[in-house]
């Protein structure tokens, strides 16, 4: 099994004995496949715009993206809480009332 690195610009495989290592001021090590990749990186050209890079192929859906999963979001649990004028028991009682009961209560309040 040959240990390969991945180019910091094009994301292509770099086999042993190939590539250029660059250490930046912030002490990060960047490995590039060729001087071409290095110069593009230094010119701050986006790999998404270069057609032969893996980033462009991934963006155009030419290559299957590996290990990409959508974030699962928790559904918000519904919680009933007290309101200033009513406690929880009164609120649940009002929710369980039928339309007929409400109509009767309205008639009583009007009279």
N, CA, C and O atoms as CSV, one atom per row, in Angstrom:
chain,resi,resn,atom,element,x,y,z
A,1,UNK,N,N,0.846,-1.182,0.000
A,1,UNK,CA,C,0.000,0.000,0.000
A,1,UNK,C,C,0.887,1.239,0.000
A,1,UNK,O,O,1.736,1.402,0.877
A,2,UNK,N,N,0.692,2.099,-0.970
A,2,UNK,CA,C,1.485,3.312,-1.114
A,2,UNK,C,C,0.794,4.441,-0.358
A,2,UNK,O,O,-0.400,4.680,-0.542
A,3,UNK,N,N,1.552,5.138,0.495
A,3,UNK,CA,C,0.988,6.247,1.260
A,3,UNK,C,C,0.953,7.491,0.372
A,3,UNK,O,O,1.994,7.974,-0.073
A,4,UNK,N,N,-0.221,7.992,0.124
A,4,UNK,CA,C,-0.371,9.168,-0.726
A,4,UNK,C,C,-0.870,10.334,0.107
A,4,UNK,O,O,-1.569,10.152,1.103
A,5,UNK,N,N,-0.500,11.533,-0.317
A,5,UNK,CA,C,-0.992,12.769,0.288
A,5,UNK,C,C,-2.038,13.355,-0.656
A,5,UNK,O,O,-2.225,12.868,-1.770
A,6,UNK,N,N,-2.704,14.385,-0.206
A,6,UNK,CA,C,-3.688,15.062,-1.043
A,6,UNK,C,C,-3.246,16.503,-1.241
A,6,UNK,O,O,-2.867,17.183,-0.287
A,7,UNK,N,N,-3.297,16.961,-2.478
A,7,UNK,CA,C,-2.879,18.322,-2.828
A,7,UNK,C,C,-3.802,19.337,-2.147
A,7,UNK,O,O,-5.022,19.169,-2.131
A,8,UNK,N,N,-3.202,20.394,-1.584
A,8,UNK,CA,C,-3.971,21.423,-0.887
A,8,UNK,C,C,-4.796,22.269,-1.850
A,8,UNK,O,O,-5.762,22.907,-1.434
A,9,UNK,N,N,-4.430,22.283,-3.130
A,9,UNK,CA,C,-5.170,23.084,-4.109
A,9,UNK,C,C,-6.133,22.230,-4.919
A,9,UNK,O,O,-7.340,22.469,-4.917
A,10,UNK,N,N,-5.590,21.228,-5.613
A,10,UNK,CA,C,-6.420,20.475,-6.560
A,10,UNK,C,C,-7.091,19.255,-5.943
A,10,UNK,O,O,-7.997,18.683,-6.550
A,11,UNK,N,N,-6.673,18.849,-4.768
A,11,UNK,CA,C,-7.195,17.679,-4.050
A,11,UNK,C,C,-6.934,16.368,-4.797
A,11,UNK,O,O,-7.631,15.377,-4.581
A,12,UNK,N,N,-5.932,16.367,-5.671
A,12,UNK,CA,C,-5.529,15.141,-6.350
A,12,UNK,C,C,-4.500,14.403,-5.491
A,12,UNK,O,O,-3.893,15.001,-4.603
A,13,UNK,N,N,-4.299,13.099,-5.754
A,13,UNK,CA,C,-3.358,12.305,-4.969
A,13,UNK,C,C,-1.922,12.674,-5.324
A,13,UNK,O,O,-1.600,12.908,-6.489
A,14,UNK,N,N,-1.063,12.725,-4.307
A,14,UNK,CA,C,0.363,12.973,-4.502
A,14,UNK,C,C,1.101,11.720,-4.056
A,14,UNK,O,O,1.034,11.332,-2.889
A,15,UNK,N,N,1.800,11.095,-4.983
A,15,UNK,CA,C,2.533,9.865,-4.670
A,15,UNK,C,C,3.909,10.211,-4.116
A,15,UNK,O,O,4.407,11.314,-4.341
A,16,UNK,N,N,4.533,9.272,-3.389
A,16,UNK,CA,C,5.849,9.530,-2.790
A,16,UNK,C,C,6.874,9.963,-3.831
A,16,UNK,O,O,6.925,9.426,-4.937
A,17,UNK,N,N,7.701,10.961,-3.448
A,17,UNK,CA,C,8.714,11.478,-4.349
A,17,UNK,C,C,8.220,12.592,-5.235
A,17,UNK,O,O,9.008,13.181,-5.975
A,18,UNK,N,N,6.948,12.897,-5.185
A,18,UNK,CA,C,6.367,13.961,-5.998
A,18,UNK,C,C,5.850,15.053,-5.076
A,18,UNK,O,O,5.715,14.843,-3.870
A,19,UNK,N,N,5.564,16.203,-5.635
A,19,UNK,CA,C,4.919,17.264,-4.892
A,19,UNK,C,C,5.891,18.256,-4.278
A,19,UNK,O,O,7.101,18.036,-4.239
A,20,UNK,N,N,5.317,19.366,-3.795
A,20,UNK,CA,C,6.071,20.456,-3.192
A,20,UNK,C,C,5.464,20.734,-1.826
A,20,UNK,O,O,4.250,20.892,-1.697
A,21,UNK,N,N,6.326,20.794,-0.795
A,21,UNK,CA,C,5.863,21.139,0.551
A,21,UNK,C,C,6.154,22.604,0.814
A,21,UNK,O,O,7.262,23.072,0.551
A,22,UNK,N,N,5.177,23.333,1.329
A,22,UNK,CA,C,5.353,24.739,1.669
A,22,UNK,C,C,4.893,24.926,3.107
A,22,UNK,O,O,3.830,24.442,3.496
A,23,UNK,N,N,5.701,25.633,3.897
A,23,UNK,CA,C,5.317,25.968,5.268
A,23,UNK,C,C,5.043,27.464,5.302
A,23,UNK,O,O,5.926,28.262,4.985
A,24,UNK,N,N,3.838,27.850,5.678
A,24,UNK,CA,C,3.450,29.256,5.683
A,24,UNK,C,C,3.842,29.906,7.003
A,24,UNK,O,O,4.324,29.235,7.915
A,25,UNK,N,N,3.633,31.223,7.099
A,25,UNK,CA,C,4.017,31.980,8.301
A,25,UNK,C,C,3.284,31.502,9.540
A,25,UNK,O,O,3.817,31.563,10.648
A,26,UNK,N,N,2.059,31.025,9.350
A,26,UNK,CA,C,1.288,30.531,10.501
A,26,UNK,C,C,1.620,29.077,10.805
A,26,UNK,O,O,0.850,28.396,11.481
A,27,UNK,N,N,2.753,28.596,10.315
A,27,UNK,CA,C,3.325,27.263,10.569
A,27,UNK,C,C,2.405,26.108,10.143
A,27,UNK,O,O,2.372,25.058,10.785
A,28,UNK,N,N,1.671,26.317,9.065
A,28,UNK,CA,C,0.883,25.242,8.479
A,28,UNK,C,C,1.677,24.646,7.315
A,28,UNK,O,O,2.372,25.360,6.591
A,29,UNK,N,N,1.565,23.360,7.154
A,29,UNK,CA,C,2.245,22.696,6.057
A,29,UNK,C,C,1.231,22.441,4.945
A,29,UNK,O,O,0.216,21.776,5.151
A,30,UNK,N,N,1.525,22.979,3.768
A,30,UNK,CA,C,0.687,22.760,2.589
A,30,UNK,C,C,1.483,21.909,1.616
A,30,UNK,O,O,2.659,22.170,1.367
A,31,UNK,N,N,0.840,20.899,1.073
A,31,UNK,CA,C,1.480,20.015,0.115
A,31,UNK,C,C,0.770,20.187,-1.221
A,31,UNK,O,O,-0.453,20.070,-1.309
A,32,UNK,N,N,1.561,20.470,-2.269
A,32,UNK,CA,C,0.997,20.691,-3.594
A,32,UNK,C,C,1.510,19.640,-4.551
A,32,UNK,O,O,2.645,19.177,-4.435
A,33,UNK,N,N,0.667,19.267,-5.496
A,33,UNK,CA,C,1.013,18.252,-6.486
A,33,UNK,C,C,2.124,18.737,-7.412
A,33,UNK,O,O,3.038,17.979,-7.735
A,34,UNK,N,N,2.050,19.988,-7.837
A,34,UNK,CA,C,3.022,20.522,-8.785
A,34,UNK,C,C,3.228,22.001,-8.488
A,34,UNK,O,O,2.544,22.591,-7.650
A,35,UNK,N,N,4.195,22.585,-9.203
A,35,UNK,CA,C,4.436,24.021,-9.050
A,35,UNK,C,C,3.251,24.808,-9.605
A,35,UNK,O,O,2.971,25.922,-9.162
A,36,UNK,N,N,2.572,24.227,-10.562
A,36,UNK,CA,C,1.376,24.858,-11.121
A,36,UNK,C,C,0.329,25.067,-10.034
A,36,UNK,O,O,-0.253,26.146,-9.919
A,37,UNK,N,N,0.094,24.024,-9.235
A,37,UNK,CA,C,-0.875,24.117,-8.135
A,37,UNK,C,C,-0.409,25.139,-7.101
A,37,UNK,O,O,-1.208,25.913,-6.575
A,38,UNK,N,N,0.891,25.131,-6.817
A,38,UNK,CA,C,1.458,26.066,-5.850
A,38,UNK,C,C,1.251,27.503,-6.306
A,38,UNK,O,O,0.823,28.345,-5.517
A,39,UNK,N,N,1.550,27.796,-7.572
A,39,UNK,CA,C,1.411,29.159,-8.087
A,39,UNK,C,C,-0.058,29.609,-8.078
A,39,UNK,O,O,-0.362,30.758,-7.758
A,40,UNK,N,N,-0.944,28.702,-8.428
A,40,UNK,CA,C,-2.377,29.039,-8.395
A,40,UNK,C,C,-2.818,29.362,-6.968
A,40,UNK,O,O,-3.577,30.305,-6.742
A,41,UNK,N,N,-2.338,28.573,-6.014
A,41,UNK,CA,C,-2.670,28.795,-4.598
A,41,UNK,C,C,-2.124,30.147,-4.145
A,41,UNK,O,O,-2.813,30.892,-3.448
A,42,UNK,N,N,-0.893,30.467,-4.537
A,42,UNK,CA,C,-0.277,31.730,-4.132
A,42,UNK,C,C,-0.968,32.924,-4.771
A,42,UNK,O,O,-1.013,34.005,-4.184
A,43,UNK,N,N,-1.510,32.733,-5.975
A,43,UNK,CA,C,-2.259,33.799,-6.652
A,43,UNK,C,C,-3.682,33.911,-6.126
A,43,UNK,O,O,-4.446,34.772,-6.562
A,44,UNK,N,N,-4.036,33.034,-5.183
A,44,UNK,CA,C,-5.364,33.007,-4.545
A,44,UNK,C,C,-6.470,32.756,-5.562
A,44,UNK,O,O,-7.558,33.324,-5.471
A,45,UNK,N,N,-6.174,31.902,-6.525
A,45,UNK,CA,C,-7.189,31.484,-7.495
A,45,UNK,C,C,-7.996,30.359,-6.855
A,45,UNK,O,O,-7.434,29.439,-6.261
A,46,UNK,N,N,-9.298,30.442,-6.981
A,46,UNK,CA,C,-10.158,29.435,-6.359
A,46,UNK,C,C,-10.137,28.156,-7.170
A,46,UNK,O,O,-10.271,28.179,-8.394
A,47,UNK,N,N,-9.967,27.043,-6.479
A,47,UNK,CA,C,-9.933,25.743,-7.150
A,47,UNK,C,C,-11.288,25.407,-7.767
A,47,UNK,O,O,-11.365,24.609,-8.701
A,48,UNK,N,N,-12.347,26.009,-7.253
A,48,UNK,CA,C,-13.690,25.759,-7.797
A,48,UNK,C,C,-13.816,26.244,-9.233
A,48,UNK,O,O,-14.663,25.757,-9.981
A,49,UNK,N,N,-12.975,27.206,-9.624
A,49,UNK,CA,C,-13.073,27.787,-10.959
A,49,UNK,C,C,-12.162,27.093,-11.967
A,49,UNK,O,O,-12.257,27.355,-13.166
A,50,UNK,N,N,-11.275,26.204,-11.493
A,50,UNK,CA,C,-10.347,25.507,-12.371
A,50,UNK,C,C,-10.952,24.147,-12.713
A,50,UNK,O,O,-11.228,23.345,-11.821
A,51,UNK,N,N,-11.155,23.892,-13.993
A,51,UNK,CA,C,-11.930,22.724,-14.414
A,51,UNK,C,C,-11.277,21.390,-14.095
A,51,UNK,O,O,-11.991,20.402,-13.924
A,52,UNK,N,N,-9.948,21.315,-14.007
A,52,UNK,CA,C,-9.290,20.040,-13.770
A,52,UNK,C,C,-9.161,19.707,-12.284
A,52,UNK,O,O,-8.678,18.629,-11.940
A,53,UNK,N,N,-9.578,20.602,-11.408
A,53,UNK,CA,C,-9.460,20.340,-9.967
A,53,UNK,C,C,-10.653,19.512,-9.471
A,53,UNK,O,O,-11.739,19.535,-10.050
A,54,UNK,N,N,-10.416,18.801,-8.410
A,54,UNK,CA,C,-11.475,17.972,-7.826
A,54,UNK,C,C,-12.591,18.840,-7.249
A,54,UNK,O,O,-13.759,18.451,-7.251
A,55,UNK,N,N,-12.214,20.030,-6.753
A,55,UNK,CA,C,-13.222,20.944,-6.193
A,55,UNK,C,C,-14.249,21.334,-7.258
A,55,UNK,O,O,-15.448,21.363,-6.982
A,56,UNK,N,N,-13.780,21.635,-8.478
A,56,UNK,CA,C,-14.699,21.981,-9.569
A,56,UNK,C,C,-15.582,20.799,-9.916
A,56,UNK,O,O,-16.787,20.954,-10.115
A,57,UNK,N,N,-14.982,19.612,-9.990
A,57,UNK,CA,C,-15.744,18.407,-10.342
A,57,UNK,C,C,-16.811,18.112,-9.288
A,57,UNK,O,O,-17.923,17.703,-9.618
A,58,UNK,N,N,-16.464,18.323,-8.020
A,58,UNK,CA,C,-17.432,18.100,-6.944
A,58,UNK,C,C,-18.561,19.115,-7.024
A,58,UNK,O,O,-19.727,18.769,-6.827
A,59,UNK,N,N,-18.218,20.375,-7.314
A,59,UNK,CA,C,-19.210,21.440,-7.402
A,59,UNK,C,C,-20.184,21.198,-8.553
A,59,UNK,O,O,-21.370,21.511,-8.443
A,60,UNK,N,N,-19.677,20.635,-9.668
A,60,UNK,CA,C,-20.510,20.349,-10.829
A,60,UNK,C,C,-21.188,18.977,-10.749
A,60,UNK,O,O,-21.860,18.554,-11.689
A,61,UNK,N,N,-21.006,18.294,-9.625
A,61,UNK,CA,C,-21.592,16.978,-9.364
A,61,UNK,C,C,-21.112,15.923,-10.366
A,61,UNK,O,O,-21.868,15.034,-10.759
A,62,UNK,N,N,-19.846,16.036,-10.771
A,62,UNK,CA,C,-19.235,15.046,-11.640
A,62,UNK,C,C,-18.670,13.891,-10.829
A,62,UNK,O,O,-18.545,12.771,-11.324
A,63,UNK,N,N,-18.326,14.180,-9.559
A,63,UNK,CA,C,-17.741,13.187,-8.664
A,63,UNK,C,C,-18.675,13.031,-7.483
A,63,UNK,O,O,-19.225,14.013,-6.984
A,64,UNK,N,N,-18.853,11.825,-7.045
A,64,UNK,CA,C,-19.701,11.583,-5.879
A,64,UNK,C,C,-18.982,12.077,-4.634
A,64,UNK,O,O,-17.842,11.689,-4.377
A,65,UNK,N,N,-19.635,12.923,-3.869
A,65,UNK,CA,C,-19.052,13.437,-2.626
A,65,UNK,C,C,-19.111,12.336,-1.573
A,65,UNK,O,O,-20.170,11.768,-1.308
A,66,UNK,N,N,-17.962,12.047,-0.980
A,66,UNK,CA,C,-17.883,10.973,0.014
A,66,UNK,C,C,-18.020,11.534,1.423
A,66,UNK,O,O,-17.604,12.657,1.707
A,67,UNK,N,N,-18.603,10.737,2.284
A,67,UNK,CA,C,-18.722,11.048,3.715
A,67,UNK,C,C,-19.406,12.389,3.984
A,67,UNK,O,O,-19.074,13.077,4.948
A,68,UNK,N,N,-20.350,12.751,3.137
A,68,UNK,CA,C,-21.082,13.989,3.356
A,68,UNK,C,C,-22.482,13.627,3.818
A,68,UNK,O,O,-23.241,12.976,3.100
A,69,UNK,N,N,-22.806,14.051,5.007
A,69,UNK,CA,C,-24.139,13.781,5.547
A,69,UNK,C,C,-24.767,15.099,5.932
A,69,UNK,O,O,-24.093,16.017,6.400
A,70,UNK,N,N,-26.066,15.179,5.728
A,70,UNK,CA,C,-26.763,16.379,6.146
A,70,UNK,C,C,-26.872,16.381,7.659
A,70,UNK,O,O,-27.014,15.338,8.296
A,71,UNK,N,N,-26.803,17.576,8.214
A,71,UNK,CA,C,-26.938,17.684,9.655
A,71,UNK,C,C,-28.379,17.383,10.034
A,71,UNK,O,O,-29.318,17.905,9.434
A,72,UNK,N,N,-28.533,16.541,11.028
A,72,UNK,CA,C,-29.880,16.244,11.493
A,72,UNK,C,C,-30.254,17.238,12.574
A,72,UNK,O,O,-29.510,17.461,13.529
A,73,UNK,N,N,-31.400,17.814,12.403
A,73,UNK,CA,C,-31.859,18.799,13.381
A,73,UNK,C,C,-32.915,18.167,14.253
A,73,UNK,O,O,-33.749,17.389,13.791
A,74,UNK,N,N,-32.864,18.513,15.510
A,74,UNK,CA,C,-33.869,18.014,16.432
A,74,UNK,C,C,-35.169,18.779,16.200
A,74,UNK,O,O,-35.170,19.996,16.017
A,75,UNK,N,N,-36.264,18.041,16.213
A,75,UNK,CA,C,-37.553,18.715,16.111
A,75,UNK,C,C,-37.827,19.405,17.436
A,75,UNK,O,O,-37.574,18.852,18.507
A,76,UNK,N,N,-38.336,20.594,17.349
A,76,UNK,CA,C,-38.634,21.352,18.549
A,76,UNK,C,C,-39.791,20.684,19.285
A,76,UNK,O,O,-40.865,20.485,18.717
A,77,UNK,N,N,-39.568,20.342,20.540
A,77,UNK,CA,C,-40.611,19.718,21.338
A,77,UNK,C,C,-41.588,20.795,21.798
A,77,UNK,O,O,-41.180,21.857,22.267
A,78,UNK,N,N,-42.855,20.516,21.663
A,78,UNK,CA,C,-43.861,21.489,22.055
A,78,UNK,C,C,-44.077,21.412,23.555
A,78,UNK,O,O,-44.331,20.341,24.106
A,79,UNK,N,N,-43.972,22.562,24.209
A,79,UNK,CA,C,-44.098,22.617,25.661
A,79,UNK,C,C,-45.192,23.613,26.004
A,79,UNK,O,O,-45.179,24.746,25.523
A,80,UNK,N,N,-46.132,23.197,26.826
A,80,UNK,CA,C,-47.177,24.104,27.297
A,80,UNK,C,C,-46.712,24.745,28.592
A,80,UNK,O,O,-46.254,24.063,29.509
A,81,UNK,N,N,-46.835,26.067,28.657
A,81,UNK,CA,C,-46.405,26.794,29.850
A,81,UNK,C,C,-47.507,27.711,30.330
A,81,UNK,O,O,-48.450,28.020,29.602
A,82,UNK,N,N,-47.369,28.134,31.557
A,82,UNK,CA,C,-48.330,29.069,32.140
A,82,UNK,C,C,-48.239,30.424,31.452
A,82,UNK,O,O,-47.176,30.837,30.990
A,83,UNK,N,N,-49.386,31.107,31.395
A,83,UNK,CA,C,-49.428,32.490,30.925
A,83,UNK,C,C,-49.746,33.328,32.163
A,83,UNK,O,O,-50.242,32.804,33.160
A,84,UNK,N,N,-49.466,34.603,32.100
A,84,UNK,CA,C,-49.590,35.462,33.271
A,84,UNK,C,C,-50.957,35.350,33.935
A,84,UNK,O,O,-51.030,35.233,35.158
A,85,UNK,N,N,-52.038,35.383,33.167
A,85,UNK,CA,C,-53.370,35.355,33.760
A,85,UNK,C,C,-53.915,33.959,34.019
A,85,UNK,O,O,-54.921,33.826,34.716
A,86,UNK,N,N,-53.289,32.908,33.482
A,86,UNK,CA,C,-53.833,31.549,33.575
A,86,UNK,C,C,-52.730,30.566,33.929
A,86,UNK,O,O,-51.575,30.714,33.530
A,87,UNK,N,N,-53.131,29.557,34.694
A,87,UNK,CA,C,-52.154,28.488,34.937
A,87,UNK,C,C,-52.374,27.384,33.900
A,87,UNK,O,O,-53.311,27.459,33.105
A,88,UNK,N,N,-51.539,26.389,33.904
A,88,UNK,CA,C,-51.544,25.348,32.883
A,88,UNK,C,C,-52.848,24.545,32.874
A,88,UNK,O,O,-53.316,24.146,31.807
A,89,UNK,N,N,-53.431,24.306,34.035
A,89,UNK,CA,C,-54.666,23.520,34.119
A,89,UNK,C,C,-55.827,24.234,33.424
A,89,UNK,O,O,-56.631,23.600,32.740
A,90,UNK,N,N,-55.910,25.546,33.600
A,90,UNK,CA,C,-56.977,26.319,32.959
A,90,UNK,C,C,-56.787,26.307,31.443
A,90,UNK,O,O,-57.756,26.198,30.691
A,91,UNK,N,N,-55.559,26.418,31.009
A,91,UNK,CA,C,-55.274,26.424,29.568
A,91,UNK,C,C,-55.661,25.088,28.943
A,91,UNK,O,O,-56.300,25.069,27.891
A,92,UNK,N,N,-55.290,23.972,29.566
A,92,UNK,CA,C,-55.630,22.650,29.015
A,92,UNK,C,C,-57.145,22.433,29.036
A,92,UNK,O,O,-57.687,21.784,28.141
A,93,UNK,N,N,-57.833,22.971,30.051
A,93,UNK,CA,C,-59.292,22.853,30.107
A,93,UNK,C,C,-59.926,23.609,28.938
A,93,UNK,O,O,-60.858,23.107,28.310
A,94,UNK,N,N,-59.434,24.795,28.647
A,94,UNK,CA,C,-59.969,25.582,27.537
A,94,UNK,C,C,-59.711,24.896,26.196
A,94,UNK,O,O,-60.554,24.938,25.301
A,95,UNK,N,N,-58.537,24.260,26.059
A,95,UNK,CA,C,-58.226,23.569,24.817
A,95,UNK,C,C,-59.127,22.364,24.599
A,95,UNK,O,O,-59.456,22.029,23.461
A,96,UNK,N,N,-59.523,21.718,25.674
A,96,UNK,CA,C,-60.339,20.509,25.549
A,96,UNK,C,C,-61.835,20.816,25.398
A,96,UNK,O,O,-62.622,19.901,25.157
A,97,UNK,N,N,-62.237,22.071,25.535
A,97,UNK,CA,C,-63.653,22.437,25.373
A,97,UNK,C,C,-64.085,22.241,23.916
A,97,UNK,O,O,-63.290,22.405,22.990
A,98,UNK,N,N,-65.340,21.894,23.738
A,98,UNK,CA,C,-65.880,21.761,22.385
A,98,UNK,C,C,-66.512,23.096,21.968
A,98,UNK,O,O,-66.667,24.007,22.782
A,99,UNK,N,N,-66.869,23.187,20.698
A,99,UNK,CA,C,-67.462,24.423,20.188
A,99,UNK,C,C,-68.807,24.721,20.857
A,99,UNK,O,O,-69.149,25.874,21.118
A,100,UNK,N,N,-69.553,23.655,21.125
A,100,UNK,CA,C,-70.867,23.856,21.753
A,100,UNK,C,C,-70.717,24.436,23.156
A,100,UNK,O,O,-71.462,25.332,23.553
A,101,UNK,N,N,-69.737,23.910,23.904
A,101,UNK,CA,C,-69.521,24.429,25.261
A,101,UNK,C,C,-69.118,25.900,25.215
A,101,UNK,O,O,-69.573,26.692,26.040
A,102,UNK,N,N,-68.288,26.264,24.278
A,102,UNK,CA,C,-67.861,27.662,24.159
A,102,UNK,C,C,-69.050,28.555,23.799
A,102,UNK,O,O,-69.188,29.663,24.318
A,103,UNK,N,N,-69.906,28.057,22.903
A,103,UNK,CA,C,-71.086,28.837,22.508
A,103,UNK,C,C,-72.012,29.053,23.709
A,103,UNK,O,O,-72.549,30.146,23.886
A,104,UNK,N,N,-72.200,28.016,24.535
A,104,UNK,CA,C,-73.040,28.143,25.740
A,104,UNK,C,C,-72.432,29.154,26.710
A,104,UNK,O,O,-73.147,29.979,27.278
A,105,UNK,N,N,-71.115,29.091,26.901
A,105,UNK,CA,C,-70.439,30.020,27.829
A,105,UNK,C,C,-70.587,31.460,27.321
A,105,UNK,O,O,-70.748,32.387,28.115
A,106,UNK,N,N,-70.532,31.642,26.005
A,106,UNK,CA,C,-70.674,32.976,25.405
A,106,UNK,C,C,-72.095,33.516,25.630
A,106,UNK,O,O,-72.296,34.685,25.960
A,107,UNK,N,N,-73.075,32.611,25.437
A,107,UNK,CA,C,-74.481,33.009,25.651
A,107,UNK,C,C,-74.718,33.421,27.094
A,107,UNK,O,O,-75.405,34.410,27.352
A,108,UNK,N,N,-74.149,32.660,28.053
A,108,UNK,CA,C,-74.287,32.983,29.475
A,108,UNK,C,C,-73.651,34.331,29.800
A,108,UNK,O,O,-74.191,35.116,30.579
A,109,UNK,N,N,-72.501,34.582,29.194
A,109,UNK,CA,C,-71.785,35.842,29.480
A,109,UNK,C,C,-72.549,37.038,28.907
A,109,UNK,O,O,-72.514,38.122,29.488
A,110,UNK,N,N,-73.230,36.860,27.790
A,110,UNK,CA,C,-73.979,37.946,27.179
A,110,UNK,C,C,-75.223,38.277,28.016
A,110,UNK,O,O,-75.573,39.449,28.155
A,111,UNK,N,N,-75.886,37.274,28.567
A,111,UNK,CA,C,-77.135,37.497,29.308
A,111,UNK,C,C,-76.866,38.046,30.650
A,111,UNK,O,O,-77.799,38.295,31.413
